[in-house]
Amino acid sequence: MPDTVSKSPLSQQELAFFKTHGYLILRQILDPALLARARARLWDAAPTSMHRDDPSSWVGPIPTDQESEERDNHRRGFRWQYRQIGDEPWMVQMLPKNPTVWALAEQLLGEGRLVEPSGVRGIYCTLPYGDHATTANGCHVDAHPFHFGAVAYIDDVEPGGGGFRVWPGSHRTFYYDFQTAYQREPNDQYEPDKARIGAGPSVDCYGRAGDVVLWHHRIGHMASHNTTRRIRQAVLYDFRKDDWETTQSDPPAQDMWQDWSDEIRSVQLL
């Protein structure tokens, strides 16, 4: 798996890796000052039992009396999704409008063809499991329409630390398991394929603060279980091409890359 350095554009090898496997890890490309700001701001919305200077308080699950169903700061079990912060301009600058990330996105979808970002999904956290048992891994495919996603680690994520887990190459199967190219309308093949692929090998995309995982919309994935003592903290953004509203209901194309850039369409699979 190639780990790209801080440069743009992607090489032909990196494009081929993404096209073949459905994901690519970019190393150390985000602004450290903005990462530190995000880590600090997360604690504005922490459950009252969790304290930034006390790692022992980070172990989940979140106490039931501190759970929240509010979308802007959803907290339940071992998951904490702080979305309220997502539309602040510096968060947009940190990930989608980072010059390297934006250039890579245009390389994939076409120069001048990206939807301008108004926000990111927010900071998504997985708490340490501590002594609690983990369940078996299992993949899913996201329900909302976009072309590819970016998962940015704002703090270090060790192996087994709740990193973004992918099933390499599964996008080339799952793309055809839906009635439309980008919406969530699975056909009869989706569930059997999900069970088969989910039981197969996967990759734990761990990394350091400032690393970004690019992933195809239809790749099978999950947020891994966190067996370390550190909170998994990630910022998520979904890239869309500017014609997505008219193409999202199209049936899957014979060439699943037909509405991507000419450059990636011309790249051969590995």
Rosetta silent file (secondary structure, phi, psi, omega in degrees, C-alpha in Angstrom):
SEQUENCE: MPDTVSKSPLSQQELAFFKTHGYLILRQILDPALLARARARLWDAAPTSMHRDDPSSWVGPIPTDQESEERDNHRRGFRWQYRQIGDEPWMVQMLPKNPTVWALAEQLLGEGRLVEPSGVRGIYCTLPYGDHATTANGCHVDAHPFHFGAVAYIDDVEPGGGGFRVWPGSHRTFYYDFQTAYQREPNDQYEPDKARIGAGPSVDCYGRAGDVVLWHHRIGHMASHNTTRRIRQAVLYDFRKDDWETTQSDPPAQDMWQDWSDEIRSVQLL
SCORE:     score description
SCORE:     0.000 S_00000001
   1 L     0.000  118.112 -179.907    0.000    0.000    0.000 S_00000001
   2 L   -75.136  134.738  173.368    1.648    3.286   -1.033 S_00000001
   3 E  -104.605  114.846 -173.549    1.673    6.033    1.580 S_00000001
   4 E   -78.287  148.024  175.107    1.859    9.334   -0.247 S_00000001
   5 L   -88.558  179.196 -174.975    4.087   12.166    0.875 S_00000001
   6 L   -76.528   81.885  179.738    3.009   15.800    1.027 S_00000001
   7 L  -152.030  166.096  177.189    2.757   16.483   -2.666 S_00000001
   8 L  -150.437  144.070    2.732    0.246   16.922   -5.418 S_00000001
   9 L   -85.029 -179.075  175.932   -0.862   15.602   -7.765 S_00000001
  10 L   -68.529  146.626  176.386   -1.096   11.887   -7.106 S_00000001
  11 L   -74.031  167.305  176.560    1.224    9.670   -9.099 S_00000001
  12 H   -61.497  -35.914  178.351   -0.071    7.136  -11.592 S_00000001
  13 H   -65.161  -41.345 -179.403    0.748    4.377   -9.095 S_00000001
  14 H   -68.712  -39.700  175.407   -1.271    6.080   -6.386 S_00000001
  15 H   -62.545  -41.655  179.296   -4.206    6.632   -8.711 S_00000001
  16 H   -65.271  -37.390  178.094   -4.056    2.977   -9.740 S_00000001
  17 H   -63.735  -46.958  179.331   -3.970    1.916   -6.091 S_00000001
  18 H   -62.128  -43.621 -178.354   -7.049    3.997   -5.289 S_00000001
  19 H   -65.382  -37.200 -177.790   -8.887    2.775   -8.372 S_00000001
  20 H   -77.726  -47.347 -171.036   -8.051   -0.865   -7.627 S_00000001
  21 H  -101.056  -16.655  174.903   -8.443   -0.978   -3.864 S_00000001
  22 L    86.504    5.833  178.624  -10.859    1.888   -3.237 S_00000001
  23 E  -153.736  164.686  177.024   -8.793    3.753   -0.657 S_00000001
  24 E  -159.487  135.555  179.452   -5.497    5.594   -0.234 S_00000001
  25 E  -100.778  126.369  177.098   -3.683    6.911    2.843 S_00000001
  26 E  -105.590  126.727 -173.274   -2.078   10.351    2.634 S_00000001
  27 L   -98.442  129.377  167.320    0.566   10.980    5.273 S_00000001
  28 L    54.908   58.462 -176.964    1.114   14.209    7.214 S_00000001
  29 L  -117.376   -3.611 -176.715   -0.679   16.678    4.955 S_00000001
  30 L  -101.459  159.053 -177.093   -2.793   18.730    7.393 S_00000001
  31 L   -71.656  116.397 -178.435   -1.938   21.907    9.321 S_00000001
  32 H   -58.096  -34.021 -179.615   -0.706   20.949   12.836 S_00000001
  33 H   -66.145  -39.790  178.183   -2.065   24.190   14.327 S_00000001
  34 H   -71.457  -34.078  175.137   -5.581   23.453   13.084 S_00000001
  35 H   -61.906  -44.615  179.126   -5.327   19.867   14.317 S_00000001
  36 H   -63.137  -38.730  178.523   -4.422   21.131   17.788 S_00000001
  37 H   -63.506  -41.689  178.826   -7.345   23.555   17.681 S_00000001
  38 H   -64.879  -43.158  178.813   -9.735   20.736   16.799 S_00000001
  39 H   -60.408  -39.426 -179.582   -8.430   18.533   19.606 S_00000001
  40 H   -70.160  -42.961 -176.579   -8.954   21.361   22.086 S_00000001
  41 H   -67.434  -26.107  178.357  -12.425   22.295   20.845 S_00000001
  42 H   -54.241  -36.808 -174.013  -13.646   18.720   21.153 S_00000001
  43 H   -75.145   -7.073  173.107  -13.630   19.080   24.923 S_00000001
  44 H   -64.634  -23.938 -172.889  -16.169   21.898   24.778 S_00000001
  45 H  -119.772   17.690 -175.723  -18.805   19.223   24.250 S_00000001
  46 L   -71.328  149.816  169.655  -17.460   16.324   26.314 S_00000001
  47 L   -56.511  149.162 -174.426  -19.635   14.311   28.690 S_00000001
  48 L   -62.796  -22.905 -178.686  -19.241   15.621   32.232 S_00000001
  49 L   -82.126   -9.570 -176.929  -17.517   12.426   33.365 S_00000001
  50 L  -102.430  135.094 -177.517  -14.703   12.813   30.811 S_00000001
  51 E  -129.612  134.405 -174.059  -11.709   15.044   31.489 S_00000001
  52 L   -60.876  -33.948 -176.532   -9.002   15.944   29.006 S_00000001
  53 L   -93.148   12.024 -178.713   -6.182   15.533   31.543 S_00000001
  54 E  -133.317   86.740 -177.958   -7.430   12.163   32.849 S_00000001
  55 H   -57.013  -26.034  179.482   -7.125    9.366   30.250 S_00000001
  56 H   -65.349  -21.021 -179.721   -8.742    6.898   32.635 S_00000001
  57 H   -83.526   -6.114 -176.606  -11.983    8.870   32.228 S_00000001
  58 H   -84.454  -14.737 -175.073  -12.010    8.329   28.458 S_00000001
  59 L   -68.125  131.181  179.053  -12.871    4.627   28.622 S_00000001
  60 L   -83.921  179.478    3.014  -16.382    3.886   27.405 S_00000001
  61 L   -80.568  164.647  175.798  -19.177    3.315   27.336 S_00000001
  62 L   -64.709  131.892  178.278  -20.617    6.758   27.975 S_00000001
  63 L   -54.331  141.522 -174.554  -22.780    6.663   31.131 S_00000001
  64 H   -59.537  -31.716 -179.647  -26.436    6.394   30.187 S_00000001
  65 H   -76.997   -4.325  177.345  -27.316    9.608   32.021 S_00000001
  66 H  -114.680    6.363  174.682  -24.789   11.466   29.829 S_00000001
  67 L   -70.188  155.949  179.324  -25.914   10.055   26.508 S_00000001
  68 E  -144.019  133.802  175.958  -27.404   12.468   23.993 S_00000001
  69 L   -94.381    0.296  179.613  -29.564   11.904   20.930 S_00000001
  70 L   -64.081  132.784 -177.392  -28.960   15.454   19.696 S_00000001
  71 L   -61.929  -37.397 -175.309  -27.526   15.361   16.192 S_00000001
  72 L   -69.880  -19.721  179.878  -25.044   18.175   16.881 S_00000001
  73 E  -152.640   67.359 -174.061  -23.442   16.290   19.766 S_00000001
  74 E   -79.669  128.980 -178.811  -24.531   12.677   19.606 S_00000001
  75 E  -137.932  122.411  176.861  -23.182   10.450   22.373 S_00000001
  76 E  -161.101  134.359  177.543  -24.046    6.800   22.935 S_00000001
  77 L    61.796 -121.676 -179.808  -22.058    3.739   23.962 S_00000001
  78 L  -102.276    6.988 -177.169  -18.523    4.034   22.627 S_00000001
  79 E  -110.259  140.012  178.047  -19.424    6.595   19.928 S_00000001
  80 E  -141.679  117.130 -176.458  -19.310   10.381   20.204 S_00000001
  81 E  -120.548  103.992 -177.724  -20.106   12.529   17.173 S_00000001
  82 E   -95.703   91.118 -174.160  -19.539   16.252   17.678 S_00000001
  83 L   -90.979  -21.736 -174.161  -21.146   17.729   14.559 S_00000001
  84 H   -55.994  -33.091 -177.125  -21.918   21.239   15.793 S_00000001
  85 H   -76.079  -11.557 -167.108  -18.366   22.363   15.086 S_00000001
  86 H   -65.402  -24.878 -177.151  -18.454   21.133   11.499 S_00000001
  87 H   -96.781    9.096  176.931  -19.593   24.328    9.760 S_00000001
  88 L   -75.299  134.629 -172.109  -16.950   26.594   11.280 S_00000001
  89 H   -54.969  -35.974 -178.529  -14.725   27.991    8.484 S_00000001
  90 H   -68.217  -27.348  175.520  -11.440   26.853   10.015 S_00000001
  91 H   -68.557  -39.476  176.241  -12.705   23.255   10.031 S_00000001
  92 H   -63.573  -41.746  179.405  -13.372   23.524    6.302 S_00000001
  93 H   -66.043  -32.036 -177.558   -9.891   24.967    5.808 S_00000001
  94 H   -66.275  -39.087 -175.096   -8.372   22.148    7.847 S_00000001
  95 L  -114.554  -78.402 -171.571   -9.667   19.334    5.620 S_00000001
  96 L   -65.032  -34.625 -178.703  -11.478   19.881    2.289 S_00000001
  97 L   -94.140    6.892  166.893   -9.917   23.268    1.516 S_00000001
  98 L   -55.549  129.418 -172.532   -6.450   22.211    2.587 S_00000001
  99 H   -55.426  -39.626  179.873   -4.533   23.020   -0.626 S_00000001
 100 H   -68.340  -45.231 -178.885   -3.102   19.524   -1.009 S_00000001
 101 H   -63.610  -44.301 -179.044   -6.406   17.786   -0.316 S_00000001
 102 H   -62.998  -40.805  178.929   -8.347   20.073   -2.662 S_00000001
 103 H   -64.304  -40.591  177.789   -5.831   19.537   -5.459 S_00000001
 104 H   -64.694  -40.246  179.777   -6.041   15.772   -5.035 S_00000001
 105 H   -64.172  -40.643  177.321   -9.835   15.919   -5.076 S_00000001
 106 H   -66.975  -32.014  176.864   -9.806   17.911   -8.306 S_00000001
 107 H   -64.649  -34.317 -178.431   -7.426   15.377   -9.781 S_00000001
 108 H   -80.540  -38.026 -173.264   -9.966   12.647   -9.020 S_00000001
 109 H  -111.564  -11.675  178.447  -13.174   14.435  -10.039 S_00000001
 110 L   115.926  134.691 -179.176  -11.992   17.164  -12.416 S_00000001
 111 L   -64.021  129.473 -179.558  -10.570   20.650  -12.045 S_00000001
 112 L    76.323    9.935 -175.684  -13.304   23.146  -11.191 S_00000001
 113 L  -108.810    6.042 -177.800  -15.905   20.373  -10.807 S_00000001
 114 E   -88.130  143.663  169.252  -16.078   20.055   -7.013 S_00000001
 115 L   -68.120  129.627  179.354  -18.999   21.210   -4.887 S_00000001
 116 L   -67.629  132.930 -176.700  -17.727   24.005   -2.652 S_00000001
 117 L   -77.511  136.675  172.801  -17.745   22.877    0.989 S_00000001
 118 L  -106.041   -8.168  179.678  -19.943   24.641    3.529 S_00000001
 119 L   177.994  173.579  174.065  -18.891   22.358    6.366 S_00000001
 120 L  -114.687  172.973 -179.346  -17.533   18.954    7.353 S_00000001
 121 L   -64.930  -29.737 -177.181  -19.327   16.121    9.134 S_00000001
 122 E   123.974 -165.226  177.148  -17.686   17.064   12.437 S_00000001
 123 E  -101.411  118.951 -178.492  -15.374   15.262   14.841 S_00000001
 124 E  -106.006  125.685 -175.238  -16.217   11.565   15.130 S_00000001
 125 E  -119.934  144.748  167.789  -14.833    9.733   18.146 S_00000001
 126 E  -120.559  121.170 -177.472  -14.589    6.123   19.239 S_00000001
 127 L   -77.900  155.688  174.259  -13.873    5.719   22.933 S_00000001
 128 L   -59.538  142.058 -179.847  -11.504    3.068   24.293 S_00000001
 129 L   -80.994  -18.790 -177.842  -13.250   -0.233   25.001 S_00000001
 130 L    59.631 -129.286 -179.788  -11.208   -0.931   28.116 S_00000001
 131 L   -88.696    2.647 -178.450  -12.109   -4.376   29.438 S_00000001
 132 L   -75.412  143.387 -179.410  -15.315   -4.576   27.419 S_00000001
 133 L   -70.783  147.716  175.019  -15.542   -7.292   24.794 S_00000001
 134 L   -98.037  157.320  176.392  -15.489   -6.361   21.123 S_00000001
 135 L   -96.727  171.948  179.304  -17.833   -7.709   18.494 S_00000001
 136 L   -67.034  149.647  175.038  -16.891   -9.205   15.145 S_00000001
 137 L   -68.111  148.161  176.364  -15.904   -6.854   12.341 S_00000001
 138 L  -159.323  136.645 -174.558  -18.531   -6.201    9.705 S_00000001
 139 L   -94.269  162.820  171.413  -18.667   -3.800    6.793 S_00000001
 140 E  -146.191  169.334  175.986  -21.367   -1.496    5.494 S_00000001
 141 L  -120.188  136.422 -175.493  -21.773    0.974    2.636 S_00000001
 142 L   -65.602  153.021 -171.876  -22.876    4.545    3.318 S_00000001
 143 L   -92.526  -23.488 -173.474  -26.421    5.571    2.467 S_00000001
 144 L   -95.236  154.820 -174.538  -26.068    9.169    1.271 S_00000001
 145 L   -80.873  128.428  170.085  -24.806   10.235   -2.187 S_00000001
 146 L  -164.084  175.038 -176.823  -21.230   11.433   -2.675 S_00000001
 147 L   -96.738  -51.091  173.357  -18.218   10.405   -4.771 S_00000001
 148 E  -152.060  156.068 -177.523  -15.469    9.798   -2.239 S_00000001
 149 E  -111.109  164.092  174.727  -14.827   10.537    1.400 S_00000001
 150 E  -130.391  126.807  173.845  -11.909   11.750    3.470 S_00000001
 151 E  -109.960  116.683 -177.186  -11.222   10.635    7.035 S_00000001
 152 E  -110.456  125.027  177.435   -8.684   12.913    8.718 S_00000001
 153 E   -84.294  123.537  177.623   -7.054   11.939   11.985 S_00000001
 154 L   -94.967   -6.890  172.361   -6.664   14.927   14.310 S_00000001
 155 L  -142.659  164.556 -178.500   -4.770   12.808   16.847 S_00000001
 156 L   -62.498  141.686  176.456   -2.625    9.696   16.550 S_00000001
 157 E  -125.209  111.775 -178.047   -4.478    6.428   15.940 S_00000001
 158 L   -80.915  163.410  171.776   -2.520    3.310   16.837 S_00000001
 159 L   -53.727  132.769 -176.541   -3.138   -0.156   15.368 S_00000001
 160 L    76.452   12.720 -174.919   -6.328   -1.413   16.974 S_00000001
 161 E   -98.896   22.332  178.681   -7.160    2.154   17.978 S_00000001
 162 L    87.815   18.118 -178.658  -10.505    2.525   16.224 S_00000001
 163 L   -64.633  165.850  177.270   -9.099    3.525   12.850 S_00000001
 164 E   -66.616  121.854 -177.790  -11.087    3.568    9.637 S_00000001
 165 E  -107.722  133.754 -178.188  -11.275   -0.056    8.456 S_00000001
 166 E  -126.924  155.901  173.259  -11.816   -0.921    4.793 S_00000001
 167 L  -107.076   97.037 -171.256  -12.392   -4.036    2.724 S_00000001
 168 L   -56.096  135.848  177.393  -10.031   -3.428   -0.217 S_00000001
 169 L    81.193   -8.268 -175.534  -11.546   -3.752   -3.661 S_00000001
 170 L   -67.125  -21.641  178.835  -15.092   -4.148   -2.359 S_00000001
 171 H   -61.062  -28.621 -177.517  -16.183   -0.929   -4.096 S_00000001
 172 H   -77.736  -13.235  170.946  -15.939   -2.756   -7.425 S_00000001
 173 H   -96.669  -51.174 -174.716  -18.562   -5.232   -6.204 S_00000001
 174 H   -63.493  -27.778  179.245  -20.795   -3.003   -4.099 S_00000001
 175 H   -55.459  -36.361 -177.267  -21.121   -0.382   -6.858 S_00000001
 176 H   -91.904    3.319  179.753  -23.266   -2.850   -8.798 S_00000001
 177 H   -94.959   13.153  178.583  -25.271   -3.933   -5.735 S_00000001
 178 E  -128.268  151.612 -178.209  -27.438   -0.804   -5.825 S_00000001
 179 L   -73.545  -21.804  178.262  -30.182    0.262   -8.203 S_00000001
 180 L  -125.575  165.299 -175.421  -28.621    3.706   -8.588 S_00000001
 181 L   -71.506  -30.190 -172.763  -25.052    4.934   -8.853 S_00000001
 182 L  -133.882  -14.795 -179.488  -25.019    6.984   -5.654 S_00000001
 183 L   -87.447  172.392 -177.118  -28.234    6.579   -3.664 S_00000001
 184 L   -96.724   81.460  178.235  -29.037    3.950   -1.054 S_00000001
 185 L  -134.665   75.953 -174.863  -31.250    1.531   -2.974 S_00000001
 186 E   -66.355  146.548  172.684  -29.682   -1.927   -2.570 S_00000001
 187 L   -95.793 -173.005 -173.585  -30.668   -4.762   -4.840 S_00000001
 188 L   -67.595  -16.207 -176.862  -30.961   -8.419   -3.869 S_00000001
 189 L   -85.255  -16.004 -173.037  -27.225   -9.010   -4.205 S_00000001
 190 H   -62.158  -51.937 -175.885  -26.161   -6.467   -1.584 S_00000001
 191 H   -62.997  -46.063  175.563  -26.811   -8.469    1.593 S_00000001
 192 H   -60.027  -40.935  178.957  -25.160  -11.691    0.340 S_00000001
 193 H   -66.968  -38.732  179.451  -22.151   -9.716   -0.877 S_00000001
 194 H   -62.806  -41.700  178.579  -21.948   -7.782    2.380 S_00000001
 195 H   -66.018  -43.019 -178.591  -21.898  -11.016    4.387 S_00000001
 196 H   -67.889  -49.178 -178.149  -19.297  -12.610    2.121 S_00000001
 197 H   -67.176  -41.560 -179.018  -17.027   -9.579    1.869 S_00000001
 198 H   -62.273  -25.093  177.881  -17.387   -8.689    5.541 S_00000001
 199 L   -84.131   -5.258 -177.897  -16.107  -12.130    6.506 S_00000001
 200 L   -94.927 -172.897 -175.808  -13.000  -11.601    4.400 S_00000001
 201 L   -68.719  145.417  178.489   -9.759   -9.687    4.949 S_00000001
 202 L  -135.607  170.585 -178.275   -9.819   -6.001    5.821 S_00000001
 203 E  -123.057  127.526  174.175   -7.272   -3.239    6.453 S_00000001
 204 E   -85.517  109.305 -176.624   -6.993   -1.146    9.617 S_00000001
 205 E   -87.883   66.626  177.453   -6.058    2.332    8.334 S_00000001
 206 L   -74.972  167.614 -179.201   -4.291    3.550   11.467 S_00000001
 207 E   179.267 -169.835 -178.503   -2.063    6.606   11.349 S_00000001
 208 L  -107.061  165.878  174.629   -0.792    9.783   12.943 S_00000001
 209 L   -56.311  129.643 -177.680   -2.363   13.193   13.444 S_00000001
 210 L   100.326   -8.196  175.180   -2.467   14.842   10.024 S_00000001
 211 L   -82.387  148.820 -179.248   -2.961   11.631    8.034 S_00000001
 212 E  -131.387  133.796  174.697   -5.964   11.392    5.705 S_00000001
 213 E  -104.365  119.461  171.366   -7.691    8.295    4.321 S_00000001
 214 E   -90.354  140.279 -177.858   -9.412    8.727    0.955 S_00000001
 215 E  -148.694  139.260  179.711  -12.137    6.174    0.246 S_00000001
 216 E   -69.228  144.543 -176.664  -14.556    5.437   -2.575 S_00000001
 217 L   -52.479  -35.464 -174.559  -18.242    5.952   -1.854 S_00000001
 218 L   -99.984   12.002  178.794  -19.115    2.279   -2.363 S_00000001
 219 L   -76.015  141.880  172.491  -16.255    0.651   -0.454 S_00000001
 220 L   -70.721  134.471 -174.110  -17.200   -1.582    2.454 S_00000001
 221 E  -156.397  171.669  172.869  -15.951   -0.014    5.678 S_00000001
 222 E  -162.421  161.398  167.551  -16.448    0.449    9.406 S_00000001
 223 E   -86.168  116.073 -173.241  -15.089    2.409   12.347 S_00000001
 224 L   -65.611  163.126  172.875  -12.946   -0.221   14.057 S_00000001
 225 L   -69.269  145.668 -176.869  -13.119   -1.186   17.700 S_00000001
 226 E  -105.419  102.061 -178.861  -10.783    0.819   19.899 S_00000001
 227 L  -101.300   12.149  176.362   -8.650   -1.464   22.061 S_00000001
 228 L   -98.161 -172.125  179.674   -6.099    1.238   22.959 S_00000001
 229 L  -103.999    8.920 -176.684   -6.231    3.841   25.736 S_00000001
 230 L  -111.657  144.178  175.197   -6.572    6.826   23.388 S_00000001
 231 L   -71.637  130.286  172.679   -9.772    8.319   21.939 S_00000001
 232 E   -77.280  117.332 -177.770   -9.997    7.843   18.186 S_00000001
 233 E  -120.045  120.533 -177.752  -10.620   11.378   16.858 S_00000001
 234 E  -140.405  145.757  173.140  -11.365   11.910   13.174 S_00000001
 235 E  -107.716  134.430 -175.038  -12.879   14.613   10.990 S_00000001
 236 E  -116.918  142.909  173.922  -14.933   13.426    8.007 S_00000001
 237 E  -144.743  145.361  179.632  -15.813   15.100    4.726 S_00000001
 238 E  -112.879  121.176  178.084  -17.609   13.869    1.609 S_00000001
 239 E   -88.547  135.611  177.039  -16.498   15.140   -1.809 S_00000001
 240 L  -128.177  143.050  170.073  -19.118   15.539   -4.545 S_00000001
 241 E   -77.748  152.735 -170.266  -18.833   16.457   -8.191 S_00000001
 242 L   -67.694  -10.974  178.062  -20.957   19.449   -9.152 S_00000001
 243 L  -103.577   17.941 -172.575  -23.438   17.385  -11.196 S_00000001
 244 H   -61.725  -31.204 -177.225  -24.200   14.892   -8.421 S_00000001
 245 H   -67.417  -27.625  179.397  -27.832   15.964   -8.077 S_00000001
 246 H   -92.896  -21.672 -177.750  -28.569   14.936  -11.662 S_00000001
 247 H   -98.800  -13.377 -172.551  -26.407   11.786  -11.717 S_00000001
 248 L   -63.226  -26.341 -178.312  -27.235   10.329   -8.299 S_00000001
 249 L   -97.000    0.470  177.348  -30.311    8.491   -9.600 S_00000001
 250 L   -66.053  148.500  175.152  -28.665    7.101  -12.721 S_00000001
 251 L   -67.753  158.258  177.201  -28.318    3.316  -12.819 S_00000001
 252 L   -55.447  134.180 -178.249  -24.828    1.902  -12.240 S_00000001
 253 L   -86.124  154.846  175.213  -22.738    2.390  -15.357 S_00000001
 254 L   -56.862  -41.475  173.237  -20.749   -0.349  -17.053 S_00000001
 255 L   -98.953  105.104 -175.003  -17.729    1.854  -16.346 S_00000001
 256 L   -66.978   -8.803 -179.952  -18.109    2.815  -12.697 S_00000001
 257 L  -104.829   15.381 -170.548  -15.635    5.679  -13.217 S_00000001
 258 L   -63.251  -28.072 -179.631  -17.478    7.305  -16.111 S_00000001
 259 L  -104.583   16.449  172.787  -18.229   10.556  -14.247 S_00000001
 260 L   -93.266 -173.978 -176.936  -14.786   10.862  -12.632 S_00000001
 261 L   -68.473  154.936  176.305  -11.806   12.683  -14.156 S_00000001
 262 H   -60.133  -32.837 -176.772  -10.356   11.624  -17.488 S_00000001
 263 H   -64.568  -48.168 -178.478   -7.061   10.984  -15.713 S_00000001
 264 H   -74.224  -28.189  176.345   -8.339    8.333  -13.325 S_00000001
 265 H   -63.691  -31.670 -176.939  -10.523    6.815  -16.034 S_00000001
 266 H   -82.140  -12.621 -177.534   -7.402    6.234  -18.117 S_00000001
 267 L   -76.904  137.136  178.007   -5.509    4.495  -15.311 S_00000001
 268 L   -85.287  147.200  174.645   -5.353    0.695  -15.474 S_00000001
 269 L   -64.916  150.442  177.547   -6.191   -1.464  -12.474 S_00000001
 270 L   -71.760    0.000    0.000   -3.270   -3.069  -10.697 S_00000001
